[in-house]
Amino acid sequence: MSDPSSLADPDADALAEAAQWFVLLASGEATDADRERWRAWRAEDARNEAGWRRAESATALFAQLPAAHAQTAADVLGRRATPDRGRRRVMGGMLAALIGSVAGWQGWRRSDLSADHCTAVGEMRDVILADGSVLQMDTDTAIEIDFTARARLVVLRRGRVLISTGHPAEAVPPFFAVTAEGRVEALGTRFSVRQQDGWSEVGVLESRVAIHPAAAVPARGPALLHAGQFVRFDRAGVTTLRALGVADNAWSRGMLVADAMTLSDFAVELARYRRAPIVVSPEVADWRISGTFPLADSVRALAAVAATLPVRVLARDAGDPAAGHALLPARPGASAR
């Protein structure tokens, strides 16, 4: 099976060749032999197919190209002798425009403006895909959906998502969740994926998944993760493997479960669900808290902290809700109970 991650990110060579093929085919001067070679080129490598799809999407304005450029494109692709300097210059300009358009399209696809689905800070919602899969999106999450005949891709640009894969007819394309660090292949399952800064986290609730780190040694094969397991991986491979805890997916039920969590970590996690910051005094930052707290009502969650530990919650500016809150010692010299 071709590498599905390449469907999301064709390399520069594939983009350049795709642009050359686009010039030739869009001119209307391509021969039957040219079209056969084009089909063979697309089929020989998933990166070529990905490059072609990007070129199609990014170059609609180039749909009618002068036939004079067709021979130059064919020359560049190796069908005829090397073109002269003038035609090479014209072709170079055309390709620069085409490849620049494709590259710009890819950058745009990575922005929130182009994400297929986004959640705002504090928002969580469900998305049902065409194959029946259900995505539960966490706060501040952006995803891109790319379903093709070769693979079903959910590209996680940021945030976290809980995926329950659908069960359509047999012989459907494989399902992958794609992060910056690699791919998570669903093997008929329910699992969560979180994009962190430099690593990805996966927790399996049902069945299995296969972890394909982007830069892992191919001979080692993917790492299989079973129900009840949690993994952290970077581009080189798996860095952490442990049992899936109650706290790992409590967010999907609207709760933050803390198990001896430091107040600094607690504040960081709770702050993901609100726009106002939470500042923790250094005197209490390492104190630990355990309990279950509502994500949708951070003020009530902070009040519960104050009821558990000798800290006080202070509104940093009562007249400005955006100023947030601070966690301070309840009194000088106080210590955690």
N, C-alpha and C positions, 0 to 999 in steps of 0.2 A: 504494500500500500504506500502511495506517495506521502510525503511528509505534509500533513495538513497545515502545519504552522506556516509553511511557505505560501499557502493560499492567502494568508493575511498580509504577508510582507515579502513581495517579490524583490529580488536584488537588483542592483543597478544594471547589470548585463542583460537581465531579462527585460527590464524596462526599455533599454536602448533597442534591443531586437524587436520588441513589440512595436515601438514607434516606427521602425523601418518597415515592418510588415504592414502597419497601418497606412503608411504613405503609398505603398505599392497597391494594396487592395482597394483603398478608397479612391484611387485615381481612375478606376474602371478599366485599366489596361492590363491587369493581371491575367495570365494564361491559366488554363486548367492545370498545367504542371505546377505553376506557382501556387495555386490553391492547394494542391496535394501536398507540396512541401510545407506550406503554412500549417495544414492540419497535422502533419507529422511532427513539426516543431512544437506545436501546442501539446501534443500527446507525450512527447519524450521526457518532459520534466514538469512537475507541478509548479515550479517557479515561472516557467514560460507561460503556462495557463493563467497564473495569477497576474503576470505582467500584461498579458493580453486583456484580461478583464479590467485592469486599471486603465489601460489605454482607451478601451471602449467607453468607459465611464467619464474619462477626463477630456476626451477630444471630440466631443460631438460637434463642436464648431468647425472642425476640420473635415467634415463629412464629404465635402466636394473639393478635392484637391486637383490641381492642374495635371493633366496626363503627362506633361513634360517631366514631372518628377518621378514618374513610375520607373523609367529605365535606371535612373540614379539609385532609387531604392533597391531595385533588383541587383544592381552592381554591388552595392554595399553588402547585400545578403549573399553575394558570391555566385550569382547566376551568370554574370557577364564579366567582361574585362573591367579593370579599374577605371572609374570615370575620370574625366579631365578635372583640372583644378577648379574651374568655374562652377562646374556642376557639383563638385564636392563641397564648395563653399555654400551653394544654395541648399544642398542636402543637409549640411551641417547646421544651417540656420533653422531649417524645418525641424530637424531632430531635436535641436536645443529647445525650440518652442514646445514641441510635443512632450519631451521628457520633463521639461520644467512644469508643464501643465499637469502631468501625471504625478510628479513629486509634490506639487502644491495640493493636488487632490488628496494625496495620502496624508499630508499634514492636516488638512482640513478635516479629514475623516477622524482624526484623533482628537479633535476639539469637541467641546460640549455642543457647539452649534450643529455638529454633524452626527453626534451620538444618536443612536436609534431610540434609546430610552435613558432618561436621567432622573434622579431624585434630588430634591433640594436638601439643605441641612435640616434635620429633624423630620424629614419625610421618609416613609416606607410604603411601598406598594407592590402589588403583584402584576406580572405580565404573563399572558398566555401566548405561546408561540404557535406557529402554523402546524407543527407536528404534535401538538397537545402538551408539550413540555411547559412547566410552570416555573417562572423565575420570581422569587421573593427578593426584592431589592432593598438593601439597607440604606441608611442615610448617606447623602452625598456620594452617590454611586453613578457611574456612567458606563453604559455597555453598548456594544455594536453587534448586530445580528447579521450573519453571513451564511445563508443556507444555499448550497449548490448541490449539483449531482454527485460531487465527490465527498463532501463533508458538511456537517452542520456545526457551525462555529458560533459560540457566544464569546465575544472578545471583551474582557473586563478591563476597561481603561483605568478605573479607580474604584475604590470602595469594596463592597462585599455583596455577594448574592448567594441565595440558597436555591439550588436547582433540583427540580423533580422532573426527570426525563420522561417524555411520553413513550407510549408503546404502540407505534404505528405498525403498518404491515411489514412483513419480512423483507430482507434485502434493502433496507434503508441505509443511507450513508451514515458513517460513524458520527458520534456527537462529541465535540471537544469544547471545553472551556479554556480560553487562551488568555494568558497573563504575560507580563513583560519577561517572566522567567521561564516560560515554557507552556506545555499543554497538559490538560487534565482530561483524560479519555474516560467517558462514562461507559460503564459496562452494565447498563440497566439499573440505574441507581438514583439515590437522593443524597446530595452532598453540597457542602458550602465551599466557596472559594473567596479568599480575601487578598486584595492586592496591597502589599505593604511597600515600604521604601527599600527596594533591593531584594525583596523576597516575597514569596507567595505562601499562603496557608490554605490547607484543605482539610475538611473534616467530613468523614463518611458516616451517614446515618443509616443507609440501607445498601446492600449489595457491595459492589467493588468499583474502584476506579484505577486507572493506570497513570502514573506520573511520568511525563516525558520532559525533563529539563532541557532547555534549549541548547546547551553546550555539553551535554553529557556524552560519554563515550558510547557510540552506537552499539558496540558488541555487548555491553552490559544489559541492554534491554531496559524496558520501563520498570519502575518500582510499583508493585501492586499494593493497593491500600484497601483494607476490608472494613466492613461495618464496625463502628466503634473505635476507629483509629483516626488519629490527627497527625498531620505532617506539615512541616515547614521545608520549603526547598528554594534554592537559588538557581541560577543558570547552569551551575556545574553539577548539581545533584541534591539529594535529600540531606538536610542538616539536622532535623529534629523529627523523631517519631515517638509518639506516646499515645496513651489511651485518650479517647475523646471525652472531655469533661462536660458536666452540666452547664458550666459557664460558657462553653464555646459557641453554642447556638441559642443561648437564652435571648439574644437580641431579636430573633425571629418571633418570639412571643412578647416582645416589647419590654423585656426586663434586662437589667444588668445584674449579673450574679457575681459577687466578689467573694473570693475565698482567700483570706489573708492577703488581700491586695493592698499595696501601699497607697496612701492617699494621693500621692502624685500621679500614679498610674490610674487610679480611680477617676481623678479629675480630668485627665486626658481623654479617657474613654467616654465619660459622661458629656464632656464638652463637644464631642462629635455630633451630638444631637441638639445643639442649641447654638445660636449665633453669638451670644454673649460669653465672654471668656470666664474661666474659673481659675483664680490664682491661689496657689497653695503656699503658705508661709514655710520657709525652710525648717522652722522648728517642728513642724508636724508632717512634713513631706514623707518621712519614712515610717510614720505610724501606719498600722495595718488595720484594715476594715474587712468584715465578713457580713454577708447579708444579701438580700434581694431588693433591688431598687428600680422604680419605674423610669423608663427612658423618656416617656412622653411628658413627664412632669419633673424636670430637673430641680426645681425649687423644693418640691416635696422630698426628693431624693437627698438634697443637701441638708434639709431639716432632719432627716432620719440619721444622717451621719452625726450631726450635732447631738442627737439623742443617744448615740452609741458611744461616742468618744468625747473627751473633754476639749472640744473645739467649739468655736462660735463662727457662724456664717454672717459675714458682713457684706451688705450691698456697697459696692465701691463708690457709686454715685446714685443716691436715691432718685435723683431727677433725671437720670439717663439709664434706661434699662440695658442699653448696649454696653455699658461699662462693666457689667457682669458682677460676679461675687468673689469674695476672698474667704479662704478657710484659715483661721488664726487660732492660736492657743486660747482656751477659755479664760485662762489667767496666767500671769507670768510664772514660769517654772513648772507648768502643768506637764504631766506625762501620761502616756496612753495607759489605760487600765489593763 
